[in-house]
Amino acid sequence: MATPALTRHRLPGYLGDILVDVRTGDRVRPRPAVLVLHGFKGFKDWGMFPPLAERLARAGFTAVSFNLSGSGVDDAGEFTFPERFAHATYSGDLGDIARAVEAVANGALGFPSPTSIGFLGHSRGGGLGVLAAAAEPRIRALVTWAAISDVHRYSPEEVAAWRARGQIDIVNTRTGQVLPILTDVLDDVIRHGSTLLDIRAAGARLEAPWLIAHGESDLTVPAAEARALHAAAEATAELMLVPGAGHTFEAVHPWQGPTPAFAAVADASVAWFGRHLR
């Protein structure tokens, strides 16, 4: 099999460019494609995402990892667009996902229209993946890692303080940057939280086969959320709980390579797509 090559692309998004990486070993013959989406404060060049995309590409898929336009992150992995991060919403993110799926399906990213499409999302990106897959029949298989089960993430007291200030501040622990989030996302959740953005209801409607992977020691998104998603999905989903693993499955150590938890969920994900995409 040919060694996967990386190309970079841009698509128009609701807050700016959607930055896209394509890794594939064949840009001539159609093959299945898998879209890979980061979570909150995440981006396509962070930690586990490049080795995950490389693993998918080496397994014979075209791996399409991308930054939502509201990520605030550039192609170097820096938060150079904090104003985009401040205005990001779930509904806007779903529009970006739809644009990425359309570009993949139509062969607009330098490779032929794929034979089938899968989706893999982490954390907030996992919840968005459930919403997108329930609405988009071209997504034929879904894998979520540490996915959120609900867009209501803040207590009434936190929301009241947020409203009073007009923003909350999020610290990027990697860089120390303080990133404000305005009230756009609160308004979005109030407007659409029980309809368009109801993740568990979307999971119940989902027809695509779905692998729910979650670390049992996840302190960011507790494993109870994975169990709730699995209960909602009934027959379409399989639950994979990884003992001792945290929110990123300990990602990948830059010198030591993949951790056992990361290797386990990556292998299971590749196998899942191998079974369900043709």
PECOR-V792575 format. One record per residue. RES is the residue in one small letter. SS is DSSP state (~ for helix, > for strand, _ for the rest). D_LAST is the distance of its C-alpha to the last C-alpha in whole Angstrom. Layout:
res:RES ss:SS d_last:D_LAST
res:RES ss:SS d_last:D_LAST
This chain:
res:m ss:_ d_last:17
res:a ss:_ d_last:19
res:t ss:_ d_last:20
res:p ss:_ d_last:19
res:a ss:> d_last:21
res:l ss:> d_last:22
res:t ss:> d_last:23
res:r ss:> d_last:25
res:h ss:> d_last:25
res:r ss:> d_last:27
res:l ss:> d_last:26
res:p ss:> d_last:29
res:g ss:_ d_last:29
res:y ss:_ d_last:32
res:l ss:_ d_last:34
res:g ss:_ d_last:33
res:d ss:> d_last:30
res:i ss:> d_last:27
res:l ss:> d_last:26
res:v ss:> d_last:23
res:d ss:> d_last:22
res:v ss:> d_last:19
res:r ss:> d_last:18
res:t ss:> d_last:16
res:g ss:_ d_last:16
res:d ss:_ d_last:15
res:r ss:_ d_last:17
res:v ss:_ d_last:17
res:r ss:_ d_last:13
res:p ss:_ d_last:10
res:r ss:_ d_last:8
res:p ss:_ d_last:6
res:a ss:> d_last:10
res:v ss:> d_last:12
res:l ss:> d_last:15
res:v ss:> d_last:18
res:l ss:> d_last:21
res:h ss:_ d_last:24
res:g ss:_ d_last:27
res:f ss:_ d_last:31
res:k ss:_ d_last:33
res:g ss:_ d_last:29
res:f ss:_ d_last:28
res:k ss:_ d_last:25
res:d ss:_ d_last:27
res:w ss:_ d_last:29
res:g ss:_ d_last:29
res:m ss:~ d_last:25
res:f ss:~ d_last:23
res:p ss:~ d_last:23
res:p ss:~ d_last:23
res:l ss:~ d_last:20
res:a ss:~ d_last:18
res:e ss:~ d_last:19
res:r ss:~ d_last:18
res:l ss:~ d_last:14
res:a ss:~ d_last:15
res:r ss:~ d_last:16
res:a ss:_ d_last:13
res:g ss:_ d_last:11
res:f ss:_ d_last:10
res:t ss:> d_last:12
res:a ss:> d_last:15
res:v ss:> d_last:17
res:s ss:> d_last:20
res:f ss:> d_last:22
res:n ss:> d_last:26
res:l ss:_ d_last:27
res:s ss:_ d_last:30
res:g ss:_ d_last:32
res:s ss:_ d_last:31
res:g ss:_ d_last:34
res:v ss:_ d_last:33
res:d ss:_ d_last:33
res:d ss:_ d_last:31
res:a ss:_ d_last:33
res:g ss:_ d_last:33
res:e ss:_ d_last:36
res:f ss:_ d_last:37
res:t ss:_ d_last:39
res:f ss:_ d_last:38
res:p ss:~ d_last:40
res:e ss:~ d_last:40
res:r ss:~ d_last:37
res:f ss:~ d_last:36
res:a ss:~ d_last:39
res:h ss:~ d_last:38
res:a ss:_ d_last:34
res:t ss:_ d_last:33
res:y ss:~ d_last:30
res:s ss:~ d_last:30
res:g ss:~ d_last:30
res:d ss:~ d_last:27
res:l ss:~ d_last:25
res:g ss:~ d_last:26
res:d ss:~ d_last:25
res:i ss:~ d_last:22
res:a ss:~ d_last:21
res:r ss:~ d_last:22
res:a ss:~ d_last:20
res:v ss:~ d_last:17
res:e ss:~ d_last:19
res:a ss:~ d_last:19
res:v ss:~ d_last:15
res:a ss:~ d_last:14
res:n ss:_ d_last:17
res:g ss:_ d_last:17
res:a ss:_ d_last:20
res:l ss:_ d_last:20
res:g ss:_ d_last:20
res:f ss:_ d_last:16
res:p ss:_ d_last:15
res:s ss:_ d_last:13
res:p ss:_ d_last:9
res:t ss:_ d_last:6
res:s ss:_ d_last:6
res:i ss:> d_last:9
res:g ss:> d_last:10
res:f ss:> d_last:14
res:l ss:> d_last:16
res:g ss:> d_last:20
res:h ss:> d_last:23
res:s ss:_ d_last:26
res:r ss:~ d_last:27
res:g ss:~ d_last:24
res:g ss:~ d_last:22
res:g ss:~ d_last:25
res:l ss:~ d_last:24
res:g ss:~ d_last:20
res:v ss:~ d_last:21
res:l ss:~ d_last:23
res:a ss:~ d_last:20
res:a ss:~ d_last:17
res:a ss:~ d_last:20
res:a ss:~ d_last:21
res:e ss:_ d_last:17
res:p ss:_ d_last:15
res:r ss:_ d_last:13
res:i ss:> d_last:12
res:r ss:> d_last:10
res:a ss:> d_last:10
res:l ss:> d_last:14
res:v ss:> d_last:16
res:t ss:> d_last:20
res:w ss:> d_last:22
res:a ss:_ d_last:26
res:a ss:_ d_last:25
res:i ss:_ d_last:28
res:s ss:_ d_last:29
res:d ss:_ d_last:31
res:v ss:_ d_last:32
res:h ss:_ d_last:36
res:r ss:_ d_last:37
res:y ss:_ d_last:40
res:s ss:_ d_last:44
res:p ss:~ d_last:46
res:e ss:~ d_last:48
res:e ss:~ d_last:46
res:v ss:~ d_last:45
res:a ss:~ d_last:49
res:a ss:~ d_last:50
res:w ss:~ d_last:47
res:r ss:~ d_last:48
res:a ss:~ d_last:51
res:r ss:~ d_last:51
res:g ss:_ d_last:48
res:q ss:> d_last:46
res:i ss:> d_last:45
res:d ss:> d_last:44
res:i ss:> d_last:41
res:v ss:> d_last:42
res:n ss:_ d_last:39
res:t ss:_ d_last:40
res:r ss:_ d_last:39
res:t ss:_ d_last:41
res:g ss:_ d_last:44
res:q ss:_ d_last:43
res:v ss:> d_last:44
res:l ss:> d_last:42
res:p ss:> d_last:43
res:i ss:> d_last:41
res:l ss:> d_last:42
res:t ss:_ d_last:42
res:d ss:~ d_last:40
res:v ss:~ d_last:37
res:l ss:~ d_last:40
res:d ss:~ d_last:40
res:d ss:~ d_last:36
res:v ss:~ d_last:36
res:i ss:~ d_last:39
res:r ss:~ d_last:38
res:h ss:~ d_last:34
res:g ss:_ d_last:34
res:s ss:_ d_last:34
res:t ss:_ d_last:32
res:l ss:_ d_last:30
res:l ss:_ d_last:30
res:d ss:_ d_last:30
res:i ss:~ d_last:27
res:r ss:~ d_last:27
res:a ss:~ d_last:28
res:a ss:~ d_last:24
res:g ss:~ d_last:23
res:a ss:~ d_last:24
res:r ss:~ d_last:23
res:l ss:_ d_last:19
res:e ss:_ d_last:17
res:a ss:_ d_last:13
res:p ss:> d_last:13
res:w ss:> d_last:16
res:l ss:> d_last:17
res:i ss:> d_last:21
res:a ss:> d_last:22
res:h ss:> d_last:26
res:g ss:> d_last:29
res:e ss:_ d_last:32
res:s ss:_ d_last:34
res:d ss:_ d_last:33
res:l ss:_ d_last:36
res:t ss:_ d_last:34
res:v ss:_ d_last:32
res:p ss:_ d_last:33
res:a ss:~ d_last:31
res:a ss:~ d_last:32
res:e ss:~ d_last:30
res:a ss:~ d_last:27
res:r ss:~ d_last:29
res:a ss:~ d_last:29
res:l ss:~ d_last:26
res:h ss:~ d_last:25
res:a ss:~ d_last:28
res:a ss:~ d_last:27
res:a ss:~ d_last:23
res:e ss:~ d_last:24
res:a ss:~ d_last:21
res:t ss:~ d_last:18
res:a ss:> d_last:19
res:e ss:> d_last:20
res:l ss:> d_last:23
res:m ss:> d_last:23
res:l ss:> d_last:27
res:v ss:> d_last:28
res:p ss:_ d_last:31
res:g ss:_ d_last:33
res:a ss:_ d_last:31
res:g ss:_ d_last:32
res:h ss:_ d_last:30
res:t ss:_ d_last:28
res:f ss:_ d_last:28
res:e ss:_ d_last:31
res:a ss:_ d_last:28
res:v ss:> d_last:29
res:h ss:> d_last:32
res:p ss:_ d_last:33
res:w ss:_ d_last:35
res:q ss:_ d_last:33
res:g ss:> d_last:30
res:p ss:> d_last:27
res:t ss:_ d_last:29
res:p ss:~ d_last:28
res:a ss:~ d_last:27
res:f ss:~ d_last:25
res:a ss:~ d_last:23
res:a ss:~ d_last:23
res:v ss:~ d_last:21
res:a ss:~ d_last:19
res:d ss:~ d_last:18
res:a ss:~ d_last:17
res:s ss:~ d_last:15
res:v ss:~ d_last:13
res:a ss:~ d_last:12
res:w ss:~ d_last:12
res:f ss:~ d_last:9
res:g ss:~ d_last:8
res:r ss:~ d_last:8
res:h ss:~ d_last:7
res:l ss:_ d_last:4
res:r ss:_ d_last:0
